Amino acid sequence: MKILIGKNAGFCFGVKRAAEEAYRCIEAGTDCATLGPLIHNPQEVERLRQAGIASVDSPGEVKPGQTLIIRSHGVAPEIYSEAKRLHIPVIDATCPHVAAIHRLVREYSAGGDAVIIVGEAEHPEVRAIAGWAVGEAFIFSDPKEVSGRVLPRRALVVAQTTIKRERFESVLEVLKGMVPDLTVRNTICAATSQRQQEAEALSADADVMIVVGGHNSSNTNKLYETCRQRCARSYLIETADEVPVDGIRETDCVAVTAGASTPQWLLDEVVNRIRQLFE
C-alpha cells in the first residue's frame, strides 16, 4: 500500500498562531477562556478544555480574573468594546489576514461603499467581517442568491478566506453585471487555495482519499467536496478510529489531507492507523 500525505495538510498560519497563544497561556498559568471554540476541531477543543481553557459565548460569561482569547476567525468591534467595558484583558488571536479584511471593510464602508461578502452567512468569520461595515453588509454564498436583489451602485466585494475560488468567481461574475462601480478584493487565503489545489491533485491520483478534520469545519468540508469529485472512495473522518478499514485494500494508493483546523497530532494518528492496517 502506498500512502501520500499532503504537504499543506493541517493547521494554517492563523489557526496555528491562535493555538500557540492558547498553549502559551497554559504554560504561563494564565486563566483564559476563548470566545467560541478556538478552532473547528472537537478533539483539539477538548484537549484545550482539559488543560484548563474553556469556551464562552460572550464576554459577559468570562469569570473575574480570566483573560479572553479572540479566535482566528475574528470578531466585530462591539466585542472589543464590551470586553473593555467589563475590564476583561484580551489576547487577540485574529488571523492577520482576516484582520486585514476588517480594515478594508471599515475603510471602504466609511467612504460610502456598500460591502458585499462572498461566504457563508452563519460562519463566524463572515459574521465578524460584516460587523466591521458601516451600514448594511450583503452576504452571498451562491450566484442564485444575487438574482433579484437590489444592490447599490457602488460596492466593495471581499471573500471569506476559506471560500472556494470557483464559488467566489461565480458570484463575482453576476455582481459585475449588477453593480456599476465594483471594487474587488480577492481575500481568499493563499494557503486555502494551495490546500484545495493539492487535494485536487492527490484525489485524482489516489484509489482512496482520506480528509481529516472536524465535521463542523467549513474548509474541511470544502476539501472533502473537492476530493469526492475526483475520487469515489473519499472519506471525511475526525479521528483514527474512523479510518475506513473495510474500504482500504492492500494494493491501494491512499492519499491523506487535512483541514486548516486539524492539529498535527491528530493527522499523525490517522496516518499511523492506516500504516498499521497491513503490517
Phi, psi and omega in degrees: 000135179256133180241125177249133181240127181298133179291335181259014181287144173095196186317129169275174184302314185295317180291319179300318180298317179295317179295320179296322177299317181295316182288333173295321177297319179298314181296325182276352181077021179279128179282114186231158170222146178260146178276098189080166177304133185303318178220163180273062175215107185303323183292318179288324177297319178294322178298318177294320180298317180293335178275355175113001180254110181266176179243139177237161181264345181203157177303331181296343179270353181291132182282153177305132180090350179275155174254140181263127176260123174274125184286174186297336179295339182082172180218168176285159182303330182299331180293317178298319181296318181293318178298319178296317180297325181269004179058043179260122175296143184235134168253114185268103180258022176304132177303130180306328179292320178292319179299326178294325176294320177304315181294320177300312182297316180295316182296309184290320181291327176293335178272004176107354179283142168287161180242128176240126180247127175265109183175188182268121188302328184268359180286136183302327179294318182292318179299321179293316179301315180299329181293342180271357180280138173273101187102195186286144173242132177266136181236124180230133177252352186208147179303327181297331182288340182279326184302133177084354180277146174265116185246154178296163180282340182229129184204155170257134176242131178231171183237146166303137188297335184255009180289148178290141183303319181298322179293316179299314183292326180291321177290319181299322181299321179288319182298324182298333179271357185242335182243108184301318183247087186247120175263121184253128174234108179282098185259020174294132181295135180300323180296325178296313180298318180297318180294319178296314181296320179295320179297322177300313182293316181296314184291334178289332183262345188268152171277325179228134179241124179249122176249121185256128178166171181293139177294342179266008182268121181299311185290329178293318178295325177293323176299316180298317178301316180299315185291318184288346174287339184244340181225113184297328181263062177257141182226138173254118182229157179260325186224170179296332179295340182265003177303126184286081184306316182285349183262002182240131179253159184297334183268001184286151166262117183251124178251145183230131171226175182209150179289168184293346180256012182265118180289156183299322182298325180286320177298317179298320179298319180294313181298318179296323179295319178296318180297327182286345187302320185240020176285000000 
